């Protein structure tokens, strides 16, 4: 066997070893998370909260429910809101709340709808769609370490479709 063949055999062995290690890590990751279910997200209402001369704030309440018998830390929510089919807001909300075993936490998600003048202000009933992803930390030292280094960040999707009343009398008007 030549030196080139020896180098090739050594490289092949190293690739096989690395592939095996990666497969073992993935197996540990998947089995470590298998017993934990993601939080369940349930719409809990939408409210026309406040407004000013150039914006309306709508709050979409979401109940995050922990179906597990262990603590489940919630980290952050990235979300996107559309009204009548057009994008009105994109945001991020740091949650930093731990769901108790079997517990519920209400997330109030603000949506700011801006307009240039009174003629552009939306009035009456409108269709609002909220979509996003809530990041949480699966329990266990291994999965927490993978979360911390950015390898595994479990997420659960959020989808809400509601009708909201944007009439002036439906909100608290901010002082001028």
C-alpha positions as a printed NumPy array, in Angstrom:
array([[  0.   ,   0.   ,   0.   ],
       [  1.374,   3.413,  -0.908],
       [  1.484,   6.537,   1.241],
       [ -1.417,   8.004,  -0.754],
       [ -3.546,   4.945,  -0.032],
       [ -2.703,   5.173,   3.692],
       [ -3.699,   8.856,   3.772],
       [ -6.944,   8.082,   1.943],
       [ -7.772,   5.244,   4.358],
       [ -7.061,   7.504,   7.355],
       [ -9.276,  10.265,   5.914],
       [-12.066,   7.772,   5.228],
       [-11.837,   6.452,   8.79 ],
       [-11.984,  10.003,  10.189],
       [-15.075,  10.79 ,   8.081],
       [-16.785,   7.603,   9.284],
       [-15.929,   8.441,  12.909],
       [-17.269,  12.   ,  12.594],
       [-20.429,  10.761,  10.874],
       [-20.988,   8.258,  13.688],
       [-20.469,  10.975,  16.338],
       [-22.924,  13.298,  14.602],
       [-25.499,  10.508,  14.336],
       [-25.086,   9.723,  18.054],
       [-25.53 ,  13.395,  18.989],
       [-28.672,  13.616,  16.868],
       [-30.03 ,  10.446,  18.452],
       [-29.392,  11.861,  21.931],
       [-31.021,  15.147,  20.929],
       [-34.107,  13.473,  19.531],
       [-34.542,  11.043,  22.406],
       [-33.838,  13.769,  24.965],
       [-36.703,  15.863,  23.573],
       [-39.072,  13.016,  22.782],
       [-40.845,  13.1  ,  26.138],
       [-41.449,  16.853,  26.123],
       [-44.248,  18.391,  24.115],
       [-44.107,  22.009,  22.927],
       [-46.348,  24.569,  24.601],
       [-49.86 ,  24.843,  23.177],
       [-50.776,  28.346,  21.97 ],
       [-54.442,  29.359,  22.133],
       [-55.956,  32.687,  21.031],
       [-57.547,  34.451,  24.01 ],
       [-58.987,  37.56 ,  22.368],
       [-58.067,  40.703,  20.524],
       [-58.585,  44.223,  21.787],
       [-58.368,  47.662,  20.21 ],
       [-56.208,  49.024,  23.025],
       [-55.334,  52.641,  22.294],
       [-54.73 ,  55.1  ,  19.487],
       [-53.166,  58.43 ,  18.619],
       [-53.348,  60.737,  15.602],
       [-51.172,  58.407,  13.511],
       [-51.432,  54.913,  15.003],
       [-53.75 ,  52.324,  16.484],
       [-52.535,  49.698,  18.942],
       [-54.279,  46.346,  18.972],
       [-53.419,  43.733,  21.584],
       [-53.736,  40.057,  20.714],
       [-53.821,  37.859,  23.816],
       [-52.421,  34.344,  23.53 ],
       [-52.526,  31.697,  26.24 ],
       [-49.395,  29.533,  26.32 ],
       [-50.247,  26.225,  27.991],
       [-47.658,  23.722,  29.221],
       [-48.959,  20.172,  28.588],
       [-45.946,  18.673,  30.389],
       [-45.246,  17.777,  34.01 ],
       [-41.955,  19.733,  33.96 ],
       [-41.119,  23.445,  33.791],
       [-40.933,  24.916,  30.288],
       [-39.048,  28.219,  29.849],
       [-40.411,  30.532,  27.129],
       [-37.818,  32.776,  25.496],
       [-39.136,  35.019,  22.715],
       [-41.844,  35.483,  20.143],
       [-41.203,  36.667,  16.589],
       [-44.418,  37.676,  14.874],
       [-45.973,  39.197,  11.783],
       [-49.414,  40.841,  11.545],
       [-51.573,  41.423,   8.489],
       [-54.79 ,  43.396,   8.285],
       [-57.105,  42.696,   5.368],
       [-54.253,  40.915,   3.596],
       [-51.547,  43.59 ,   3.917],
       [-48.629,  43.585,   6.333],
       [-49.127,  46.119,   9.121],
       [-46.546,  45.092,  11.715],
       [-43.577,  42.815,  12.341],
       [-42.188,  42.471,  15.828],
       [-40.263,  40.572,  18.435],
       [-41.287,  40.211,  22.045],
       [-38.98 ,  38.878,  24.729],
       [-41.098,  36.56 ,  26.862],
       [-38.646,  35.304,  29.504],
       [-41.313,  33.445,  31.437],
       [-41.26 ,  29.887,  32.723],
       [-44.437,  27.866,  32.382],
       [-45.11 ,  25.751,  35.435],
       [-45.993,  22.091,  34.951],
       [-49.497,  22.101,  33.465],
       [-49.584,  25.891,  33.805],
       [-50.762,  28.731,  31.584],
       [-49.237,  32.127,  30.862],
       [-51.004,  34.9  ,  28.933],
       [-48.878,  36.707,  26.356],
       [-50.212,  40.111,  25.327],
       [-48.848,  40.775,  21.852],
       [-48.957,  44.428,  20.725],
       [-49.658,  45.235,  17.078],
       [-49.134,  48.83 ,  15.968],
       [-51.091,  49.907,  12.894],
       [-49.808,  53.209,  11.542],
       [-51.478,  55.613,   9.117],
       [-50.383,  58.929,   7.614],
       [-53.486,  61.039,   8.286],
       [-57.105,  60.797,   9.427],
       [-58.256,  59.948,   5.899],
       [-56.067,  56.783,   5.951],
       [-57.217,  55.663,   9.409],
       [-58.872,  52.242,   9.258],
       [-62.399,  52.302,  10.703],
       [-64.884,  49.562,  11.508],
       [-64.416,  45.798,  11.357],
       [-61.209,  44.369,   9.861],
       [-59.659,  40.923,   9.47 ],
       [-56.424,  40.571,  11.425],
       [-54.022,  37.658,  10.943],
       [-51.152,  37.083,  13.357],
       [-48.469,  34.487,  12.682],
       [-45.197,  33.782,  14.378],
       [-42.939,  31.439,  16.294],
       [-42.448,  31.129,  20.037],
       [-39.007,  29.882,  21.067],
       [-38.794,  27.779,  24.22 ],
       [-36.154,  25.707,  26.   ],
       [-36.721,  21.961,  26.238],
       [-35.705,  20.697,  29.704],
       [-32.538,  18.703,  30.233],
       [-28.884,  19.661,  30.537],
       [-28.001,  18.428,  27.069],
       [-30.854,  20.238,  25.295],
       [-30.236,  23.4  ,  27.335],
       [-26.562,  23.318,  26.294],
       [-27.552,  22.87 ,  22.648],
       [-29.936,  25.827,  23.023],
       [-27.214,  28.006,  24.584],
       [-24.79 ,  27.377,  21.733],
       [-27.488,  27.866,  19.099],
       [-27.616,  24.335,  17.709],
       [-31.146,  23.454,  18.828],
       [-33.754,  26.148,  19.467],
       [-37.197,  24.541,  19.572],
       [-40.114,  26.642,  18.336],
       [-43.852,  26.345,  18.173],
       [-45.917,  28.102,  15.498],
       [-48.622,  30.645,  16.177],
       [-51.561,  31.379,  13.857],
       [-54.489,  33.619,  14.786],
       [-57.254,  34.94 ,  12.539],
       [-59.668,  37.36 ,  14.196],
       [-62.   ,  40.221,  13.365],
       [-61.183,  43.45 ,  15.175],
       [-63.325,  46.558,  15.626],
       [-61.255,  49.678,  14.905],
       [-64.052,  52.174,  15.544],
       [-62.891,  55.17 ,  17.566],
       [-65.256,  54.329,  20.425],
       [-63.738,  50.824,  20.681],
       [-60.441,  52.108,  22.136],
       [-58.933,  54.342,  24.704],
       [-57.745,  57.489,  22.954],
       [-54.235,  58.606,  23.899],
       [-53.88 ,  62.204,  25.102],
       [-52.534,  64.683,  22.559]])
